[in-house]
Amino acid sequence: MTMTINNPAATANPLRALGQYGQSVWLDYIRRSLITSGELQRLIDEDGLRGMTSNPAIFEKAIAGSSDYKDVLEDPASRNLDAKALYEQIAIRDIQAAADALAPVYKTSQAHDGYVSLEVSPSLARDTEGTLEEARRLWKAVDRKNLMVKVPGTPEGIPAFQQLITEGININVTLLFSQSVYEQVLEAYIAGLEARAAQGGDLSHVASVASFFVSRIDTAIDAMPAAKAAGVAGKVAIANAKVTYERSNEILSSSRWLALAHQGAQKQRLLWASTSSKNPAYRDVIYVEELIGTDTVNTIPPATFDAFRDHGKLRASLAEDVPAAHAVMESLAAAGISMKAVTDKLLVDGLQQFQTAFDALLKATGKASAQTVGS
């Protein structure tokens, strides 16, 4: 996919202006040609891009849908690698190159931004020790201070995340849908930092985001007749994000957190993920416009990125109408819809989607390698 770079003046660019509201704009996309063409640098310079995220589906499309990786696939040294090892060789090179491009952002922001995320294998989502081992290995292999390793917010992933924070490894906790699970993640972050501080470790360069998925919630709930009858269709995802953001600010105002902040600790920011609009009846930038707030990140896929640059409207929306957001969540419960049941299923479905994408990624990598060898 080629992203359109046709920006208005920087002062009129809504993407750049998000920074004035305390929000960092990241790109939910990676491909080697994005980096080598200079396009990534333009996004940084012109759109104020502050970071990037990747996942198996993004890499699968990049490898299967382009010739960007022909040199790796044709390298004789690659012929003895299995599909996963070959994929990691490709991914690590791209992540390193993107991290290097974003290094000036990392430096000038004092380690607040400039991160690139790389995910552990989805097959480890229910394996704490396996997650720890792979996260450490990827951290060492990429060897960039502005890497974030992505770990799923499962009951098995959260303790791994806490230990990795104690070790000083930057983590993006992904596949979060519910406020209650998010609170467990933030608790793990605080506990991990406390353990690191007790060991005499530096806190200032340990960073984390909590990837809170948005549009998938509306997709699931809008399909329920009870939600339409209750008048909450199309409102729950944003309401859920707002009440979670409110709770985040409460926790990060506590004396326990402030003690860590005094030692140089960075806040774990909520990162809004799954922010493309899946329903054509909704405004195409709704999950950007309605989620603007201080100390947050929005990771935006290319089409939505371009759309927001073109016609995004700016306001401090996350702090607006929070009582109305609570009312939406209460109406949902009154309609007999369990948010816990919805978000539990979304986590299971999300894990399966990531596993399916990872399997397709390995298949595409193996196929591309075989075709290259045979040509």
N, C-alpha and C positions, 0 to 999 in steps of 0.2 A: 504494500500500500504506500502510495506517495502522498505525503501531506502537503497541503497547499500553504505556501509561504507568501502571503499577499497582505501584509499588515498595514493598518493605519499608523499614524505617528504613535510612538510609544506611549505618550500621555493619554491617547484615546483608545488604547488597546485594553479591553476588559480583562484579558489574561494577566497582563502586567499589573493592572490595577487591583487585582485580588490581594497583592502584597500589602496594599494600604489598609486592608481589613485584617491583617495578621494571618492570612491564609497562604500557604505555599501551594503552587500548582506543579504537580508531577505528571508525567506522561505514562500511560499504561500501554506501553508498546516498546519493542526493541527489534532491530534488524541491522545487520552489518552495514548495508548500504545507507541507512539513516546516519550512521556515524561517518563512514568514509566519504560520503558526498558533501559533507559540511553542513548538511541539513540540521543535525543535532546542535551544532554550534549556533546556527541561526535561531533556533528555538530558544536557546539560552540567552542570546544577545537581544533578540527582538521581542520575544514573548515572556521573558522572565522565567523560563523553565527552571525549576529548583530541584528536580529529581526524576527518577524513572522506576517503574515496576515491571516485572516480567512474570510470566507463568508458563506452564507447559503448553497451553493452547497457543500462546503468542509465538513460542519457539517452533512449534509444529508448523504453523502457517509460514513462518520465515524460511524454514528449511525446505518444506515441500513446495512452497510457492515462489521460490527464487533460485537464482544461480549464484547467490552471494557466497556460498560455502564450497564452491567447486575446488578451490585450492586445498582446503583441508581434506575433502573427500578423495582428491587425486593424489594426495601425499602417500607415498609407499608406506610410511610409518603408520598410517591410519588403517591399513588393511588387516592388521592383526588385532584391532580393537573391536570389542563387542559394541552393540548399538548404544548402550548407556554410556560407555566410556567415550565413544565418538561424539555423542551429544554433549557430554560435559566438556570435551575439548573445545567444541564450537561455542557453547554457552559461556564458558569461562573467558574465552578470548573476547567475546562481545561485551561481557560485563566489565572486564578490565578496561576496554577501550572507552566504554561509556563512563565508567568511574573516573578515568583520566580526564575526559572532557568536562566532567562536572567538578573536578578537583578545585578549581578556583572558587566555585560556589561554596564548596565545603569549607575552604579556608576563610573566605570573607565572612561567612555566616558563623564562624567559630564552631564548626561541627554540628550546626543546627540543621542544615540542608546539604544538598549535593549528593544524596545517596542513590544507589542503584540496588534493586532487590533481586535475589536469586533464590529460588525455592528448593527446599529439600524434596526428595521423592515423595509423591503422594502415598506410595505404598507403606510409608513409615508413619502415617498419621495416627496409628494406634500403638506405636512402639516408642516409648520414651527413650530407652537406651539407643535404639537405632537412630532416632532423631538427633540425639546428642552427638553420636559418632559422625553422622553425615554433615551436620552443621559445622562441627569443628574442622572436618576435612575440607569442606568448601571454603570456609573462612581462610584456612591456610593456603589453599590452592589459588584463590583469587588474589590474596595478599594486597588488599586495598583497604585503607582505614574507612573509606566511605562506602563500603559494602554493607547491605543489610541482608541477612539470611532470613528467608521466609519460613515460618513454622506455623502449622495450623493450630487454631484455638480449640483443640480437643482436650478431653480430660487427661490424655497422655501427653499432649503437646505442651500444655501449660507448665507442668513441672520442669520439662526440658528447657523451656523458655526462661524460667526463673534461674536455673543453673547457668545457662549461657550468659545471662546478664551479669551474674556473679563473676564469670570469667572475662567479662569485658567485651563480649561479642555483640555487635549491633543486631537487633532482631525486629523483623516485621511480623507481627502475629496476625495471621490471615484467617478468613472465613468466620468472622464474628457477625452475629445477627442479633443477639439479645443483650439487653442491658446487664442482666445478671451475670452472663459469661464475661462480658467486658469488665465488670467489676472484679471478677476473679483474676483476669489478666492484669489489671492495674495493680491489684494486691500483690501479684507475683512479681511485677516489675519493682515495686517498692521494696518487697522483701529481698529480692535479688541485689538491689543497690545497697540495702542495709548490710547484707552479708559481705558485699565487696568492700564497703567502707570499714567494716570490722576487721578485714584483712589488710587494711591500709592501701587499698587500691584507689586509683584515680577515677572519679565519677564523671568528670567533665566531658570526656570523649566517649561515653557510653550512650547510645541513642536507640530509641525504639518508637515505632508507630503501631497502633492497633487498627488493623484494616477492618472497618465496619461496613458490611455490604448493605446496599440501599435498595436499588431497583428490584432486586429479586423478591423482596418482601411484598411490594405492591403487586408484582406479577402473581404471587401465590395467593394473596388475600383478595385481590380483585376478582378472582375466579370463584369466590364463595358467594352464593346468593345472600347469605346472612349479612355479609359486609355491605353489599349494595343496599339491602333493606335498612341497615343501620345508618346509611349515609356516610360511611367511612372509606368507601372505595377511592383509591388514589390519594389517600391522606395518611395512611399508616406508616409508610416508610420514612417520610419526613418527620412525622410526629415522634416515631421511635428514635430517630437520630437526635432530635431536639432534647428529649427527656434524658437520653444517654449523655449528651453533651453537658446538660445541666448537672447531672450527677458527677461527671468527670471533674467539673470545676469545683464542686463541693469537696471531693476527695483531695484535689490538688490545692485546696486552701487549708487543709488540716495541719496541725502542728507537727504531725509525723512526717508529712511531705516537706514542710518548710524546713525541717531540720536537715533533710537531704539536700534541698535546694541551697541551703547555706554552705554546704560542702561542694557546691558546683554541679549538682545533678541537673540534668535536663528533664523537662516534662516529657512523659510519653504522650504524644499527640494522637488524637483520633484522626484516622485517615479514611475519608469517604471513598469506598470502592464500589464497583458495579454502578457507575454513575451515568451510563448511557440510558436514554429513555427507550424502554422496550415496547411501550404502548404508543402507537402513532397518534392517538387522541391527545397525548400529553405534549407539552412544549418540549422541544428536543434538548433543551438545556436545563430542564426543571431541577435535576439533581445536582446541578452546580449552583444555579441561582438561589435555591432555597436552603443551601447548606454552607453559607459564608459566615465564618466566625473566627475569632482570635485563637491562635495556637492550634490550628487544624491544617490538614492537608487534603487536597482533592486530587486523586490520580485519575486522569481523564483519558479515555481512548481517543484515537486520532479524529474520527468524524465529529465527536462531541467537542473536542479541542478546537477544531476549525470553526464549528458552529458558534461556540461561545466567543471566540475571537471576533466573529462577524456580527453577532447580535445579542451577546450576553448583557444582562442588566445587573447592576451592582447595588447591594444594600447589605447591612449587617443582619442577615435574615435568620441566623441560628438563634439569636437572642429575642426574636420577635414572637409574640403570641404563645409563649411557653405554657400558660394555663390552658389555652386551646388545644395544645398538643397533648397535655394530660387528659383533657376531655375526650379526645379522639381515642386514646388508649383505653379509657374507662368505657366508652361506648362499644369498643370492640369486645371487651370482656362481657359487657351486659348483653351483647348479641350472642353470647355463647361460644365465641371463638377464643381458643387458648393461644396466646402469643407464644407460650413455651412450646406447645405442640408444633406450631408453625415453624418456629426457629430451629427446633430440634430436627425437623424434617429437612429444612433448608441446609443445615449442616451436613446431614447424611447425603443429600442430593449433591451438594457442592463437592464433597469428598469424592463421590463417584464420578462427577463430571471432570474433576482434575485427574483422577486415575485414568479415565477413558482418554482424556487428552494426552496424558503422559504415555499411555500405550500406543496411541496414534503417532506421537512424536518419535518413539523408538522405532516403530514400524517405518515411518517416513525416512528416518536417518539410515536405517539398515537398507532400505530400498534404494535411496540415493547413492549410498556407498556401493551397492552391488552394481547399479547402472554405470557408475563411474569406472569401476574396475573392469566392467565388461565392454566399455566403449573403446 
